[in-house]
Amino acid sequence: MAQAPDTDIVIAGGGPVGMAQALAIAGPGARAKLSVALVNPQPLRDAGKPQSDGRAYNLAASSMRMLAALGLGEALAPHAQPIHDIIVTDDGDGGARPPLLNFDNRDETPAGAGQPASYIIAAEHLNAALAEAVLAAPAIEVFEGERVAAPGAPGAALAVRLGSGREIRTRLLIAADGRASPLRAAMGLKSLSWPHHQTAIVMAVQHEEDHLGRAYEHFRAPGPFAVLPLPGGHQSSLVWTERPDEAKRLMELDDEAFAAELELRCGTELGKVRPAGKRFAYPLTGVLAQDYIAPRFALIGDAAHGIHPIAGQGVNLGYRGVAALAEVLSEAAFLGRDIGAVDVLEAYQQWRRFDAMALVAGCAALNELFANDNGLVRAMRDLGLGAVERIAPLKRYFVNEAAGSHGDLPRLLLGEPV
Ligand SMILES: Cc1cc2nc3c(=O)[nH]c(=O)nc-3n(C[C@H](O)[C@H](O)[C@H](O)COP(=O)(O)OP(=O)(O)OC[C@H]3O[C@@H](n4cnc5c(N)ncnc54)[C@H](O)[C@@H]3O)c2cc1C
């Protein structure tokens, strides 16, 4: 008789997507009684420390419903700032033009019920809440300070080898190991990746005036400049995209000189704006895996699709995959099927691949369109955005899309357990 696996599923990667996947499959609310081993090189709590990341996530209403269904609603509530409206501006000659678009950010779909379409949560708070829940879940065994070194050859089970030499026998290995995904390559899954030739500087800022739940997205030729509201009214999260050499120069400035440059870029709406934390720089690259699955193997999150942050959709896209994969695996487990079999995993790939590809391509195209300083292109895009601004159902469509409440939604995104 074949040796029984040590655990049903190994998840490689304890980022925001890997941790959510572990909870969706084996958290206290999960119905299928599957066990998970979560492997991450750093202690999970490290990503929840103050000033550990600098990013703040724009989380769609559907992602928030899933996090609540995973039991994180209470932990996240004090850190979630609803976005009430969004002002989009474009570079004019010598400064920002009047708003091109002004979105009332309510999710009017039946699932959204008129609630805010999105929320901003600092990455450290999201990671802290996820880490606490994962570490407290009896069906999740956490291997911190470890990495998956070799995925093993698929057979009746997979013998996953960790960096320490330890082996874990499992039915399925899920790789949530980020954009570079060493495991994607190790499994021979092809991917397409491209540099955006941009670097995003992210940090918290504080300002005199109350943001009133308003997000600002200003499109400049070097890339988007976004100011996203954080709880409390007088702090926001900055995403300042520049060409790599200019970003390097800005990162090397001392605090006073950086504050002066920041002041120059910010409009007057928020009064005086000052840095309120450490600066972090993220070189932007795009990546798309051709296939998300192989026998006893599945890719999720940035390992499957690394998207441009122009629309703040990376984690949201990851969570759509988390919810779909959890539902597929849960149904397979109830039916007594092999959760690592390709025909089971194929249902996940079919559910998610096209939508993810369209969004990654759409965000890359949007970035190219706005990073273009050609007068004709500028005139065309302003015309297009002007039309969106005037056609109310079109605007509503974009807000509902951003809320993630459209399409064939997995149950977790509706806030229902699997
Ligand atoms: C500037 C910027 C702003 C962004 N803003 C937003 C936003 O507003 N909204 C949004 O939704 N998204 C946003 N994103 C995207 C978001 O950050 C990513 O989509 C998200 O971090 C992906 O999470 P992940 O868990 O898939 O991967 P990661 O966060 O990259 O985590 C991967 C984990 O895997 C671990 N790992 C690596 N190799 C191994 C191995 N061999 N074994 C085990 N573990 C391994 C790593 O140490 C890490 O902990 C932004 C991104 C950037 C750069």
The ligand as a Gaussian input file, in Angstrom:
#p B3LYP/6-31G(d) Opt

LIG

0 1
 C        4.167000      49.459000      -5.365000
 C        3.122000      48.415000      -5.321000
 C        1.836000      48.747000      -4.942000
 C        0.829000      47.770000      -4.911000
 N       -0.429000      48.138000      -4.564000
 C       -1.415000      47.223000      -4.562000
 C       -2.757000      47.563000      -4.198000
 O       -3.076000      48.724000      -3.911000
 N       -3.705000      46.599000      -4.203000
 C       -3.414000      45.310000      -4.544000
 O       -4.340000      44.477000      -4.552000
 N       -2.149000      44.938000      -4.858000
 C       -1.151000      45.853000      -4.892000
 N        0.123000      45.486000      -5.224000
 C        0.401000      44.102000      -5.574000
 C        0.684000      43.235000      -4.372000
 O        1.724000      43.761000      -3.599000
 C        1.015000      41.810000      -4.814000
 O        0.040000      41.374000      -5.716000
 C        1.075000      40.876000      -3.612000
 O        2.114000      41.194000      -2.738000
 C        1.255000      39.422000      -4.076000
 O        1.231000      38.594000      -2.970000
 P        1.793000      37.109000      -3.026000
 O        1.470000      36.524000      -1.689000
 O        1.318000      36.431000      -4.261000
 O        3.369000      37.238000      -3.229000
 P        4.467000      37.933000      -2.310000
 O        3.877000      39.016000      -1.490000
 O        5.589000      38.272000      -3.226000
 O        4.916000      36.773000      -1.307000
 C        5.696000      35.678000      -1.724000
 C        6.199000      34.954000      -0.496000
 O        6.810000      33.724000      -0.911000
 C        8.034000      33.550000      -0.203000
 N        8.876000      32.612000      -0.975000
 C        9.664000      32.850000      -2.049000
 N       10.265000      31.717000      -2.455000
 C        9.838000      30.727000      -1.628000
 C       10.083000      29.310000      -1.542000
 N       10.909000      28.690000      -2.389000
 N        9.460000      28.603000      -0.573000
 C        8.623000      29.201000       0.290000
 N        8.348000      30.538000       0.256000
 C        8.945000      31.276000      -0.687000
 C        8.574000      34.967000      -0.093000
 O        9.560000      35.063000       0.912000
 C        7.279000      35.728000       0.263000
 O        7.018000      35.698000       1.646000
 C        1.135000      46.442000      -5.269000
 C        2.443000      46.096000      -5.633000
 C        3.427000      47.073000      -5.666000
 C        4.833000      46.683000      -6.065000

